[in-house]
């Protein structure tokens, strides 16, 4: 796990960083890597999982643990992370049968002007104009996802 975190540490260095050679970490960086490895391990992640989460840009073990708590691994969370959807919203969407591509659907808010004329469900969610539940309801109304039967 420390090797994966050390590679990530080297990758995220400033281009103006002066210290150890480009392929090695400095002693102060190594202490940071050890601390991070303990935190990731405390959240029950192995080195392969850490590598996958770091590749997606998830630096915090707490964030990765939040995704895992919602039932996602790095592979299944990738599409949601790419469009900047939070884990709780992604869990709601996944349970309703909503895919990330469906959030590109045009959305017209009742009583409000369109933002630049191109408001999508994703942008409405980003601006907190609508909740995940309202998006699921709108997609059901449009027929994009099947209606739930009682």
C-alpha positions in Angstrom: 0.0 0.0 0.0 2.9 2.3 0.8 4.2 1.9 -2.7 0.9 2.9 -4.3 0.7 6.0 -2.0 4.3 6.8 -2.7 3.7 6.7 -6.5 0.7 9.0 -6.0 2.8 11.4 -3.8 5.4 11.6 -6.6 2.7 12.1 -9.3 1.1 15.0 -7.4 4.4 16.9 -6.8 4.7 20.5 -7.9 6.8 20.9 -11.1 8.9 23.3 -9.1 9.5 20.8 -6.3 13.2 20.5 -5.3 14.3 17.5 -3.2 14.7 13.8 -3.9 15.1 12.5 -7.5 11.9 12.3 -9.5 11.5 8.6 -9.0 12.1 8.6 -5.2 10.4 10.2 -2.2 12.0 12.4 0.4 12.1 11.3 4.1 9.4 13.8 5.0 7.2 12.5 2.2 7.8 9.0 3.4 6.4 9.9 6.9 3.3 11.3 5.1 3.0 8.1 3.1 3.2 6.0 6.2 0.6 8.0 8.0 -1.8 7.8 4.9 -1.2 4.1 4.7 -2.3 3.6 8.3 -5.5 5.7 7.7 -6.3 3.7 4.5 -5.7 0.4 6.4 -7.8 1.6 9.3 -10.7 1.8 6.8 -10.0 -1.8 5.6 -8.6 -0.9 2.2 -6.0 -3.1 0.5 -3.3 -1.9 -1.9 -5.3 -2.7 -5.1 -8.3 -0.8 -3.8 -6.1 2.2 -2.8 -4.5 2.2 -6.2 -8.0 2.2 -7.9 -9.4 5.0 -5.7 -6.2 7.1 -6.2 -6.5 6.7 -10.0 -10.0 8.2 -9.8 -8.7 11.2 -7.9 -10.1 10.1 -4.5 -7.4 11.1 -2.1 -9.3 10.7 1.1 -9.9 7.3 2.7 -13.0 8.7 4.3 -14.4 9.6 0.9 -13.7 6.2 -0.5 -15.2 4.6 2.6 -18.3 6.7 2.1 -18.6 5.3 -1.5 -18.1 1.8 -0.2 -20.7 2.3 2.5 -23.2 3.2 -0.3 -22.3 -0.1 -2.1 -19.8 1.1 -4.6 -16.3 0.0 -5.4 -13.9 2.2 -7.4 -15.0 0.6 -10.7 -18.7 1.3 -10.1 -18.1 4.7 -8.7 -16.0 5.9 -11.6 -18.9 7.0 -13.9 -20.5 8.9 -11.0 -17.3 10.6 -10.0 -16.6 11.6 -13.6 -19.8 13.7 -13.5 -19.2 14.9 -9.9 -22.1 13.2 -8.3 -21.8 12.4 -4.5 -22.1 8.9 -3.2 -25.4 9.4 -1.5 -27.0 10.7 -4.7 -25.4 8.0 -6.8 -26.9 5.4 -4.5 -30.4 6.9 -4.9 -29.9 7.0 -8.7 -28.6 3.4 -8.9 -31.5 2.1 -6.8 -34.0 3.8 -9.1 -32.2 2.5 -12.3 -30.8 5.9 -13.3 -27.5 5.9 -15.2 -25.0 8.7 -15.4 -25.9 9.3 -19.1 -29.5 9.9 -18.2 -28.5 13.0 -16.2 -27.7 14.7 -19.6 -31.5 15.0 -20.1 -32.7 18.5 -20.7 -34.5 19.9 -17.7 -36.9 22.9 -17.6 -37.6 24.1 -14.1 -41.1 25.3 -13.4 -41.2 29.0 -12.8 -37.5 29.6 -13.4 -35.6 30.7 -16.4 -33.2 28.2 -18.0 -29.5 28.8 -17.1 -28.1 29.7 -20.5 -30.9 27.7 -22.2 -29.1 24.4 -21.6 -30.0 23.2 -18.2 -29.7 19.5 -17.7 -30.6 17.3 -14.8 -26.9 17.1 -13.9 -26.4 20.9 -13.9 -29.6 21.3 -11.9 -28.3 18.8 -9.3 -24.9 20.6 -9.2 -26.6 23.9 -8.5 -28.8 22.3 -5.9 -31.9 23.3 -7.7 -33.3 19.8 -7.5 -32.9 16.7 -5.3 -32.0 13.2 -6.5 -35.5 12.1 -5.7 -37.0 14.9 -7.9 -34.6 13.8 -10.7 -35.8 10.2 -10.4 -39.4 11.4 -10.5 -38.8 13.6 -13.6 -37.1 10.7 -15.4 -40.1 8.4 -14.5 -42.5 11.1 -15.9 -40.5 11.3 -19.1 -40.5 7.5 -19.4 -36.7 7.2 -19.2 -37.0 4.8 -16.3 -39.9 2.5 -15.6 -42.5 3.5 -13.1 -42.3 1.6 -9.8 -45.3 -0.6 -9.1 -46.6 -0.9 -5.5 
